[in-house]
Amino acid sequence: MRRHICAALALMFVIAGCGKKPVDASCDLAMSSFYAANYKEALPSMRTCAESGNLNGQFMLGVMYSGGFGTQQDQTAAAHWYEKAANKGHIGATKNLAIAHYKGQGIKKDFTQALKLFTVAAKSGDSEAMTNLSQMYALGHGTQADEKQAEYWAAKAKGK
């Protein structure tokens, strides 16, 4: 009888969401607070989420530092978190890290690295990365100027 009560209580906790890991709950709180524009509340939870290795948490913490959401703008911290998420395959972080390299925001200005990262994001379907890649080929930033590649990526960005 006691075993059945314990099993029933355990099931109720799982159904009620109490079975979630603290990090999962932190990530849920961070995301909901961010999207509700409660940035000061989101920041500590987002940091916990990112530090646990959560890909979206790392990307979003980069966004928060880059835009000054709930904290002072810190492009170096933003680039750090974008790099962590990009290294694990997060496409938005890859594109944002490429932008940081292109502009030299919080990280060394490096057109060659920006080109590589934009290429990864563009090949994954990110239209903004396609547009940026087109411009890099048109201007010869990080590569030889290549009109055909510029036109190819511009057309892809427009869905042609």
N, CA, C and O atoms as a DFTB+ gen file, in Angstrom:
640 C
 N C O
     1  1       0.819      -1.185       0.000
     2  2       0.000       0.000       0.000
     3  2       0.874       1.264       0.000
     4  3       0.659       2.192      -0.780
     5  1       1.853       1.267       0.891
     6  2       2.737       2.417       0.984
     7  2       3.482       2.630      -0.335
     8  3       3.698       3.767      -0.755
     9  1       3.876       1.522      -0.988
    10  2       4.576       1.591      -2.265
    11  2       3.697       2.232      -3.329
    12  3       4.181       3.017      -4.144
    13  1       2.412       1.906      -3.326
    14  2       1.472       2.467      -4.298
    15  2       1.288       3.970      -4.079
    16  3       1.182       4.737      -5.036
    17  1       1.252       4.381      -2.815
    18  2       1.120       5.808      -2.504
    19  2       2.357       6.562      -2.984
    20  3       2.243       7.638      -3.570
    21  1       3.534       6.001      -2.736
    22  2       4.775       6.642      -3.186
    23  2       4.811       6.741      -4.711
    24  3       5.218       7.765      -5.260
    25  1       4.389       5.687      -5.385
    26  2       4.367       5.701      -6.851
    27  2       3.384       6.746      -7.359
    28  3       3.674       7.455      -8.322
    29  1       2.219       6.845      -6.713
    30  2       1.216       7.831      -7.118
    31  2       1.739       9.251      -6.897
    32  3       1.553      10.125      -7.743
    33  1       2.390       9.475      -5.765
    34  2       2.961      10.795      -5.494
    35  2       4.055      11.138      -6.503
    36  3       4.125      12.269      -6.983
    37  1       4.898      10.179      -6.822
    38  2       5.956      10.415      -7.793
    39  2       5.364      10.780      -9.148
    40  3       5.857      11.683      -9.824
    41  1       4.306      10.076      -9.542
    42  2       3.641      10.369     -10.809
    43  2       3.041      11.776     -10.792
    44  3       3.122      12.493     -11.789
    45  1       2.442      12.174      -9.671
    46  2       1.873      13.521      -9.574
    47  2       2.957      14.587      -9.715
    48  3       2.729      15.609     -10.363
    49  1       4.135      14.368      -9.119
    50  2       5.224      15.341      -9.244
    51  2       5.691      15.464     -10.687
    52  3       5.958      16.568     -11.162
    53  1       5.789      14.349     -11.382
    54  2       6.222      14.376     -12.775
    55  2       5.181      15.100     -13.622
    56  3       5.526      15.939     -14.454
    57  1       3.904      14.775     -13.410
    58  2       2.836      15.430     -14.163
    59  2       2.809      16.922     -13.881
    60  3       2.566      17.722     -14.785
    61  1       3.053      17.298     -12.652
    62  2       3.029      18.714     -12.269
    63  2       4.286      19.464     -12.700
    64  3       4.367      20.682     -12.536
    65  1       5.257      18.753     -13.244
    66  2       6.471      19.408     -13.697
    67  2       7.555      19.453     -12.640
    68  3       8.633      19.998     -12.876
    69  1       7.283      18.894     -11.497
    70  2       8.284      18.913     -10.432
    71  2       9.403      17.921     -10.724
    72  3      10.440      17.950     -10.061
    73  1       9.213      17.055     -11.694
    74  2      10.234      16.088     -12.060
    75  2      11.294      16.680     -12.965
    76  3      12.258      15.998     -13.310
    77  1      11.137      17.938     -13.357
    78  2      12.134      18.566     -14.228
    79  2      13.422      18.800     -13.470
    80  3      13.419      19.039     -12.262
    81  1      14.515      18.726     -14.193
    82  2      15.805      19.063     -13.603
    83  2      15.810      20.563     -13.324
    84  3      15.158      21.319     -14.045
    85  1      16.529      21.011     -12.297
    86  2      16.598      22.443     -12.010
    87  2      17.094      23.269     -13.202
    88  3      16.637      24.395     -13.402
    89  1      18.019      22.727     -13.993
    90  2      18.532      23.457     -15.152
    91  2      17.435      23.639     -16.192
    92  3      17.310      24.714     -16.778
    93  1      16.630      22.586     -16.429
    94  2      15.524      22.706     -17.383
    95  2      14.550      23.790     -16.940
    96  3      14.088      24.594     -17.749
    97  1      14.246      23.803     -15.652
    98  2      13.336      24.814     -15.122
    99  2      13.952      26.203     -15.279
   100  3      13.254      27.167     -15.594
   101  1      15.259      26.298     -15.058
   102  2      15.955      27.574     -15.216
   103  2      15.881      28.048     -16.663
   104  3      15.679      29.234     -16.922
   105  1      16.043      27.121     -17.603
   106  2      15.974      27.476     -19.026
   107  2      14.562      27.912     -19.401
   108  3      14.385      28.881     -20.138
   109  1      13.566      27.204     -18.898
   110  2      12.176      27.583     -19.169
   111  2      11.876      28.978     -18.620
   112  3      11.270      29.802     -19.304
   113  1      12.300      29.236     -17.393
   114  2      12.085      30.549     -16.774
   115  2      12.822      31.635     -17.552
   116  3      12.280      32.717     -17.780
   117  1      14.049      31.347     -17.955
   118  2      14.845      32.331     -18.696
   119  2      14.162      32.704     -20.004
   120  3      14.033      33.885     -20.328
   121  1      13.730      31.703     -20.751
   122  2      13.109      31.971     -22.051
   123  2      11.779      32.706     -21.888
   124  3      11.507      33.669     -22.605
   125  1      10.952      32.251     -20.947
   126  2       9.655      32.916     -20.783
   127  2       9.844      34.348     -20.285
   128  3       9.119      35.245     -20.715
   129  1      10.797      34.576     -19.393
   130  2      11.070      35.935     -18.911
   131  2      11.598      36.818     -20.036
   132  3      11.207      37.979     -20.153
   133  1      12.482      36.268     -20.862
   134  2      13.034      37.046     -21.974
   135  2      11.922      37.461     -22.935
   136  3      11.823      38.631     -23.305
   137  1      11.094      36.512     -23.337
   138  2      10.044      36.816     -24.311
   139  2       8.932      37.688     -23.741
   140  3       8.153      38.278     -24.490
   141  1       8.859      37.768     -22.411
   142  2       7.922      38.689     -21.766
   143  2       8.587      40.048     -21.503
   144  3       7.995      40.922     -20.869
   145  1       9.807      40.215     -21.990
   146  2      10.587      41.457     -21.842
   147  2      10.964      41.741     -20.389
   148  3      11.204      42.892     -20.026
   149  1      11.019      40.703     -19.557
   150  2      11.493      40.825     -18.171
   151  2      12.980      40.467     -18.155
   152  3      13.377      39.440     -17.604
   153  1      13.788      41.325     -18.766
   154  2      15.187      41.004     -19.009
   155  2      16.017      40.858     -17.742
   156  3      16.880      39.984     -17.660
   157  1      15.760      41.713     -16.749
   158  2      16.510      41.617     -15.487
   159  2      16.247      40.279     -14.804
   160  3      17.149      39.694     -14.204
   161  1      15.017      39.801     -14.898
   162  2      14.664      38.502     -14.327
   163  2      15.249      37.367     -15.157
   164  3      15.647      36.337     -14.613
   165  1      15.303      37.553     -16.466
   166  2      15.780      36.498     -17.364
   167  2      17.283      36.265     -17.233
   168  3      17.742      35.130     -17.359
   169  1      18.050      37.315     -16.984
   170  2      19.511      37.216     -17.037
   171  2      20.111      36.137     -16.138
   172  3      20.867      35.309     -16.646
   173  1      19.825      36.093     -14.841
   174  2      20.465      35.057     -14.015
   175  2      20.060      33.641     -14.427
   176  3      20.881      32.724     -14.405
   177  1      18.802      33.471     -14.799
   178  2      18.346      32.148     -15.244
   179  2      18.991      31.774     -16.570
   180  3      19.359      30.619     -16.785
   181  1      19.128      32.756     -17.461
   182  2      19.756      32.492     -18.761
   183  2      21.219      32.117     -18.575
   184  3      21.736      31.233     -19.258
   185  1      21.879      32.795     -17.646
   186  2      23.288      32.479     -17.362
   187  2      23.410      31.042     -16.857
   188  3      24.285      30.299     -17.301
   189  1      22.531      30.648     -15.927
   190  2      22.535      29.275     -15.418
   191  2      22.291      28.285     -16.546
   192  3      22.967      27.263     -16.655
   193  1      21.326      28.604     -17.367
   194  2      20.981      27.758     -18.512
   195  2      22.184      27.613     -19.455
   196  3      22.525      26.502     -19.863
   197  1      22.821      28.732     -19.796
   198  2      23.967      28.723     -20.715
   199  2      25.151      27.971     -20.117
   200  3      25.805      27.184     -20.800
   201  1      25.418      28.215     -18.847
   202  2      26.553      27.567     -18.197
   203  2      26.364      26.063     -18.075
   204  3      27.336      25.321     -17.941
   205  1      25.103      25.608     -18.120
   206  2      24.840      24.168     -18.069
   207  2      25.114      23.498     -19.416
   208  3      25.084      22.272     -19.523
   209  1      25.383      24.316     -20.447
   210  2      25.664      23.771     -21.768
   211  2      24.478      23.794     -22.713
   212  3      24.569      23.281     -23.829
   213  1      23.364      24.382     -22.288
   214  2      22.182      24.451     -23.137
   215  2      22.464      25.353     -24.333
   216  3      22.815      26.522     -24.171
   217  1      22.311      24.808     -25.523
   218  2      22.621      25.500     -26.774
   219  2      21.831      26.787     -26.947
   220  3      22.412      27.834     -27.232
   221  1      20.519      26.725     -26.780
   222  2      19.691      27.924     -26.926
   223  2      19.977      28.936     -25.825
   224  3      19.932      30.144     -26.056
   225  1      20.268      28.445     -24.641
   226  2      20.635      29.339     -23.542
   227  2      21.926      30.091     -23.842
   228  3      22.035      31.282     -23.551
   229  1      22.904      29.398     -24.423
   230  2      24.160      30.048     -24.786
   231  2      23.924      31.117     -25.852
   232  3      24.434      32.233     -25.751
   233  1      23.144      30.761     -26.872
   234  2      22.832      31.723     -27.926
   235  2      22.098      32.935     -27.361
   236  3      22.467      34.075     -27.643
   237  1      21.059      32.688     -26.565
   238  2      20.254      33.785     -26.034
   239  2      21.038      34.648     -25.050
   240  3      20.807      35.856     -24.984
   241  1      21.951      34.068     -24.292
   242  2      22.789      34.883     -23.403
   243  2      23.677      35.796     -24.253
   244  3      23.917      36.946     -23.885
   245  1      24.161      35.287     -25.382
   246  2      24.901      36.126     -26.316
   247  2      24.056      37.277     -26.828
   248  3      24.530      38.410     -26.925
   249  1      22.803      36.986     -27.154
   250  2      21.872      38.028     -27.616
   251  2      21.669      39.074     -26.518
   252  3      21.648      40.274     -26.791
   253  1      21.522      38.610     -25.282
   254  2      21.297      39.534     -24.176
   255  2      22.500      40.455     -23.977
   256  3      22.337      41.658     -23.773
   257  1      23.701      39.892     -24.037
   258  2      24.903      40.726     -23.893
   259  2      25.068      41.659     -25.088
   260  3      25.435      42.822     -24.922
   261  1      24.806      41.164     -26.267
   262  2      24.976      41.979     -27.473
   263  2      24.016      43.168     -27.488
   264  3      24.404      44.282     -27.839
   265  1      22.769      42.924     -27.106
   266  2      21.756      43.973     -27.151
   267  2      21.583      44.759     -25.872
   268  3      20.825      45.729     -25.835
   269  1      22.282      44.349     -24.812
   270  2      22.128      45.040     -23.531
   271  2      20.780      44.769     -22.886
   272  3      20.210      45.647     -22.238
   273  1      20.272      43.562     -23.059
   274  2      18.988      43.184     -22.463
   275  2      19.207      42.698     -21.037
   276  3      19.699      41.589     -20.827
   277  1      18.843      43.523     -20.057
   278  2      18.982      43.155     -18.649
   279  2      20.389      43.319     -18.113
   280  3      20.664      42.970     -16.966
   281  1      21.274      43.844     -18.927
   282  2      22.669      44.015     -18.543
   283  2      23.291      45.095     -19.424
   284  3      22.686      45.545     -20.397
   285  1      24.498      45.499     -19.071
   286  2      25.225      46.418     -19.944
   287  2      25.623      45.666     -21.216
   288  3      25.903      44.468     -21.171
   289  1      25.646      46.369     -22.347
   290  2      26.127      45.736     -23.567
   291  2      27.566      45.298     -23.352
   292  3      28.378      46.035     -22.792
   293  1      27.869      44.094     -23.803
   294  2      29.219      43.554     -23.675
   295  2      29.454      42.653     -24.879
   296  3      29.112      41.471     -24.858
   297  1      30.045      43.225     -25.935
   298  2      30.243      42.480     -27.181
   299  2      31.240      41.334     -27.021
   300  3      31.154      40.331     -27.730
   301  1      32.186      41.480     -26.090
   302  2      33.142      40.391     -25.849
   303  2      32.424      39.183     -25.244
   304  3      32.642      38.047     -25.664
   305  1      31.574      39.439     -24.263
   306  2      30.802      38.348     -23.656
   307  2      29.840      37.748     -24.684
   308  3      29.658      36.532     -24.728
   309  1      29.231      38.593     -25.502
   310  2      28.322      38.098     -26.544
   311  2      29.058      37.154     -27.488
   312  3      28.573      36.061     -27.780
   313  1      30.230      37.577     -27.964
   314  2      31.010      36.741     -28.886
   315  2      31.409      35.427     -28.216
   316  3      31.411      34.378     -28.860
   317  1      31.742      35.480     -26.941
   318  2      32.104      34.266     -26.191
   319  2      30.956      33.252     -26.213
   320  3      31.164      32.073     -26.498
   321  1      29.745      33.726     -25.910
   322  2      28.606      32.809     -25.857
   323  2      28.158      32.367     -27.252
   324  3      27.720      31.230     -27.433
   325  1      28.265      33.258     -28.232
   326  2      27.965      32.846     -29.605
   327  2      28.925      31.743     -30.048
   328  3      28.524      30.771     -30.688
   329  1      30.186      31.911     -29.701
   330  2      31.181      30.913     -30.105
   331  2      30.900      29.555     -29.473
   332  3      31.011      28.523     -30.135
   333  1      30.534      29.555     -28.189
   334  2      30.207      28.285     -27.520
   335  2      29.053      27.575     -28.232
   336  3      29.123      26.372     -28.487
   337  1      27.992      28.321     -28.551
   338  2      26.834      27.713     -29.213
   339  2      27.148      27.361     -30.665
   340  3      26.704      26.324     -31.158
   341  1      27.902      28.206     -31.349
   342  2      28.264      27.933     -32.748
   343  2      29.109      26.668     -32.847
   344  3      28.948      25.885     -33.782
   345  1      29.997      26.469     -31.898
   346  2      30.841      25.269     -31.910
   347  2      30.037      23.987     -31.753
   348  3      30.521      22.902     -32.074
   349  1      28.807      24.111     -31.258
   350  2      27.925      22.950     -31.103
   351  2      26.883      22.890     -32.213
   352  3      26.012      22.020     -32.198
   353  1      26.963      23.825     -33.193
   354  2      26.085      23.755     -34.351
   355  2      24.872      24.663     -34.351
   356  3      23.995      24.496     -35.199
   357  1      24.784      25.615     -33.440
   358  2      23.638      26.525     -33.426
   359  2      23.807      27.532     -34.567
   360  3      24.764      28.305     -34.576
   361  1      22.884      27.523     -35.521
   362  2      23.012      28.328     -36.740
   363  2      22.894      29.828     -36.454
   364  3      23.666      30.614     -37.003
   365  1      21.962      30.236     -35.621
   366  2      21.832      31.649     -35.271
   367  2      23.101      32.171     -34.618
   368  3      23.542      33.283     -34.909
   369  1      23.687      31.370     -33.735
   370  2      24.937      31.760     -33.082
   371  2      26.080      31.817     -34.095
   372  3      26.949      32.685     -34.013
   373  1      26.072      30.890     -35.043
   374  2      27.100      30.875     -36.084
   375  2      27.035      32.161     -36.897
   376  3      28.060      32.788     -37.163
   377  1      25.818      32.551     -37.291
   378  2      25.648      33.790     -38.052
   379  2      26.061      35.000     -37.219
   380  3      26.770      35.875     -37.715
   381  1      25.631      35.062     -35.971
   382  2      25.972      36.214     -35.126
   383  2      27.473      36.288     -34.847
   384  3      28.032      37.380     -34.748
   385  1      28.124      35.135     -34.722
   386  2      29.575      35.123     -34.545
   387  2      30.260      35.602     -35.825
   388  3      31.277      36.293     -35.760
   389  1      29.717      35.243     -36.975
   390  2      30.253      35.731     -38.248
   391  2      30.147      37.252     -38.321
   392  3      31.087      37.924     -38.746
   393  1      29.013      37.787     -37.909
   394  2      28.823      39.245     -37.893
   395  2      29.846      39.897     -36.964
   396  3      30.429      40.928     -37.297
   397  1      30.057      39.289     -35.801
   398  2      31.035      39.820     -34.848
   399  2      32.437      39.836     -35.458
   400  3      33.170      40.814     -35.313
   401  1      32.805      38.746     -36.141
   402  2      34.117      38.706     -36.802
   403  2      34.193      39.740     -37.919
   404  3      35.225      40.390     -38.092
   405  1      33.120      39.897     -38.673
   406  2      33.108      40.840     -39.787
   407  2      33.290      42.279     -39.298
   408  3      34.033      43.061     -39.892
   409  1      32.601      42.611     -38.208
   410  2      32.637      43.982     -37.685
   411  2      33.730      44.205     -36.646
   412  3      34.041      45.345     -36.300
   413  1      34.311      43.114     -36.148
   414  2      35.280      43.242     -35.063
   415  2      34.622      43.648     -33.764
   416  3      35.178      44.438     -33.001
   417  1      33.436      43.109     -33.508
   418  2      32.695      43.430     -32.274
   419  2      32.939      42.363     -31.222
   420  3      32.404      41.258     -31.308
   421  1      33.750      42.702     -30.230
   422  2      34.007      41.790     -29.121
   423  2      34.967      40.674     -29.461
   424  3      35.255      39.816     -28.627
   425  1      35.459      40.684     -30.675
   426  2      36.359      39.640     -31.159
   427  2      37.167      40.251     -32.292
   428  3      36.761      41.243     -32.897
   429  1      38.309      39.648     -32.571
   430  2      39.184      40.189     -33.619
   431  2      38.458      40.234     -34.970
   432  3      37.799      39.276     -35.373
   433  1      38.600      41.372     -35.653
   434  2      38.035      41.501     -36.994
   435  2      38.767      40.521     -37.904
   436  3      39.994      40.547     -38.001
   437  1      38.000      39.656     -38.571
   438  2      38.612      38.600     -39.379
   439  2      37.638      38.225     -40.488
   440  3      36.717      37.435     -40.281
   441  1      37.854      38.805     -41.673
   442  2      36.961      38.545     -42.807
   443  2      36.990      37.075     -43.230
   444  3      35.960      36.526     -43.624
   445  1      38.141      36.443     -43.154
   446  2      38.239      35.036     -43.565
   447  2      37.376      34.154     -42.660
   448  3      36.657      33.279     -43.141
   449  1      37.451      34.387     -41.361
   450  2      36.628      33.611     -40.420
   451  2      35.153      33.943     -40.605
   452  3      34.303      33.054     -40.537
   453  1      34.842      35.219     -40.839
   454  2      33.454      35.619     -41.080
   455  2      32.903      34.892     -42.311
   456  3      31.774      34.401     -42.295
   457  1      33.705      34.830     -43.372
   458  2      33.283      34.143     -44.595
   459  2      32.983      32.673     -44.327
   460  3      31.972      32.146     -44.792
   461  1      33.860      32.014     -43.580
   462  2      33.651      30.591     -43.243
   463  2      32.351      30.403     -42.462
   464  3      31.559      29.510     -42.763
   465  1      32.142      31.252     -41.462
   466  2      30.957      31.115     -40.616
   467  2      29.678      31.462     -41.370
   468  3      28.666      30.778     -41.214
   469  1      29.709      32.522     -42.192
   470  2      28.538      32.847     -43.010
   471  2      28.220      31.695     -43.961
   472  3      27.050      31.402     -44.208
   473  1      29.240      31.047     -44.490
   474  2      29.031      29.920     -45.395
   475  2      28.309      28.776     -44.687
   476  3      27.377      28.187     -45.235
   477  1      28.741      28.469     -43.476
   478  2      28.074      27.409     -42.694
   479  2      26.605      27.763     -42.477
   480  3      25.722      26.939     -42.714
   481  1      26.349      28.983     -42.030
   482  2      24.966      29.406     -41.752
   483  2      24.147      29.469     -43.039
   484  3      22.981      29.075     -43.048
   485  1      24.745      29.959     -44.120
   486  2      24.029      30.054     -45.397
   487  2      23.668      28.671     -45.925
   488  3      22.556      28.464     -46.411
   489  1      24.583      27.740     -45.835
   490  2      24.316      26.368     -46.311
   491  2      23.256      25.678     -45.463
   492  3      22.662      24.687     -45.889
   493  1      23.022      26.197     -44.271
   494  2      21.969      25.656     -43.404
   495  2      20.630      26.351     -43.631
   496  3      19.641      26.038     -42.968
   497  1      20.604      27.299     -44.577
   498  2      19.340      27.922     -44.948
   499  2      19.082      29.303     -44.376
   500  3      17.991      29.840     -44.568
   501  1      20.039      29.898     -43.682
   502  2      19.829      31.219     -43.092
   503  2      19.939      32.289     -44.178
   504  3      21.019      32.522     -44.720
   505  1      18.816      32.937     -44.492
   506  2      18.800      33.896     -45.607
   507  2      19.631      35.148     -45.325
   508  3      20.217      35.709     -46.252
   509  1      19.697      35.598     -44.077
   510  2      20.531      36.757     -43.753
   511  2      22.005      36.415     -43.984
   512  3      22.761      37.238     -44.500
   513  1      22.409      35.206     -43.605
   514  2      23.787      34.770     -43.843
   515  2      24.060      34.698     -45.343
   516  3      25.155      35.035     -45.792
   517  1      23.069      34.259     -46.119
   518  2      23.219      34.213     -47.579
   519  2      23.464      35.614     -48.143
   520  3      24.341      35.809     -48.985
   521  1      22.690      36.574     -47.675
   522  2      22.846      37.968     -48.122
   523  2      24.225      38.502     -47.755
   524  3      24.893      39.125     -48.580
   525  1      24.648      38.260     -46.525
   526  2      25.963      38.726     -46.079
   527  2      27.080      38.044     -46.866
   528  3      28.076      38.679     -47.213
   529  1      26.915      36.768     -47.144
   530  2      27.895      36.025     -47.921
   531  2      27.982      36.591     -49.342
   532  3      29.073      36.730     -49.896
   533  1      26.840      36.910     -49.918
   534  2      26.805      37.525     -51.237
   535  2      27.607      38.823     -51.250
   536  3      28.386      39.072     -52.171
   537  1      27.413      39.641     -50.230
   538  2      28.126      40.912     -50.139
   539  2      29.635      40.705     -49.977
   540  3      30.436      41.447     -50.545
   541  1      30.005      39.702     -49.208
   542  2      31.430      39.434     -49.022
   543  2      32.084      39.030     -50.345
   544  3      33.192      39.467     -50.655
   545  1      31.390      38.194     -51.120
   546  2      31.916      37.807     -52.435
   547  2      31.948      39.004     -53.382
   548  3      32.893      39.153     -54.156
   549  1      30.942      39.842     -53.331
   550  2      30.899      41.022     -54.203
   551  2      32.036      41.991     -53.886
   552  3      32.624      42.586     -54.790
   553  1      32.341      42.144     -52.600
   554  2      33.369      43.098     -52.176
   555  2      34.773      42.499     -52.081
   556  3      35.760      43.221     -51.936
   557  1      34.847      41.169     -52.165
   558  2      36.142      40.517     -52.013
   559  2      36.664      40.543     -50.591
   560  3      37.873      40.612     -50.369
   561  1      35.761      40.488     -49.630
   562  2      36.158      40.463     -48.214
   563  2      36.342      39.016     -47.762
   564  3      35.394      38.231     -47.750
   565  1      37.573      38.679     -47.391
   566  2      37.877      37.325     -46.927
   567  2      38.107      36.348     -48.065
   568  3      38.357      35.166     -47.825
   569  1      38.026      36.821     -49.293
   570  2      38.166      35.974     -50.478
   571  2      38.415      36.873     -51.688
   572  3      38.329      38.097     -51.598
   573  1      38.720      36.253     -52.798
   574  2      38.781      37.011     -54.049
   575  2      37.356      37.421     -54.406
   576  3      36.415      36.661     -54.180
   577  1      37.197      38.610     -54.958
   578  2      35.869      39.013     -55.435
   579  2      35.401      37.984     -56.467
   580  3      36.166      37.565     -57.336
   581  1      34.142      37.590     -56.356
   582  2      33.600      36.552     -57.239
   583  2      32.145      36.900     -57.544
   584  3      31.248      36.633     -56.744
   585  1      31.933      37.494     -58.701
   586  2      30.603      37.955     -59.091
   587  2      29.589      36.809     -59.175
   588  3      28.432      36.978     -58.791
   589  1      30.013      35.657     -59.669
   590  2      29.098      34.512     -59.792
   591  2      28.632      34.026     -58.421
   592  3      27.450      33.746     -58.222
   593  1      29.573      33.929     -57.477
   594  2      29.194      33.516     -56.117
   595  2      28.305      34.567     -55.468
   596  3      27.352      34.230     -54.765
   597  1      28.611      35.830     -55.701
   598  2      27.793      36.914     -55.147
   599  2      26.367      36.814     -55.673
   600  3      25.412      36.921     -54.905
   601  1      26.221      36.611     -56.968
   602  2      24.890      36.488     -57.573
   603  2      24.175      35.227     -57.103
   604  3      22.975      35.251     -56.832
   605  1      24.918      34.126     -57.008
   606  2      24.341      32.858     -56.542
   607  2      23.732      33.022     -55.138
   608  3      22.584      32.643     -54.909
   609  1      24.510      33.588     -54.203
   610  2      24.029      33.703     -52.830
   611  2      22.936      34.760     -52.700
   612  3      22.046      34.627     -51.860
   613  1      22.992      35.799     -53.513
   614  2      21.921      36.810     -53.500
   615  2      20.610      36.184     -53.969
   616  3      19.557      36.428     -53.381
   617  1      20.677      35.380     -55.026
   618  2      19.475      34.710     -55.547
   619  2      18.924      33.717     -54.529
   620  3      17.713      33.641     -54.323
   621  1      19.824      32.949     -53.886
   622  2      19.383      31.986     -52.850
   623  2      18.682      32.715     -51.703
   624  3      17.670      32.243     -51.185
   625  1      19.229      33.869     -51.312
   626  2      18.639      34.634     -50.204
   627  2      17.235      35.089     -50.543
   628  3      16.377      35.182     -49.665
   629  1      16.997      35.370     -51.810
   630  2      15.674      35.810     -52.257
   631  2      14.749      34.643     -52.557
   632  3      13.588      34.836     -52.918
   633  1      15.267      33.437     -52.404
   634  2      14.446      32.237     -52.632
   635  2      14.344      31.845     -54.086
   636  3      13.419      31.128     -54.468
   637  1      15.269      32.296     -54.901
   638  2      15.250      31.962     -56.337
   639  2      16.140      30.799     -56.643
   640  3      16.242      30.387     -57.799
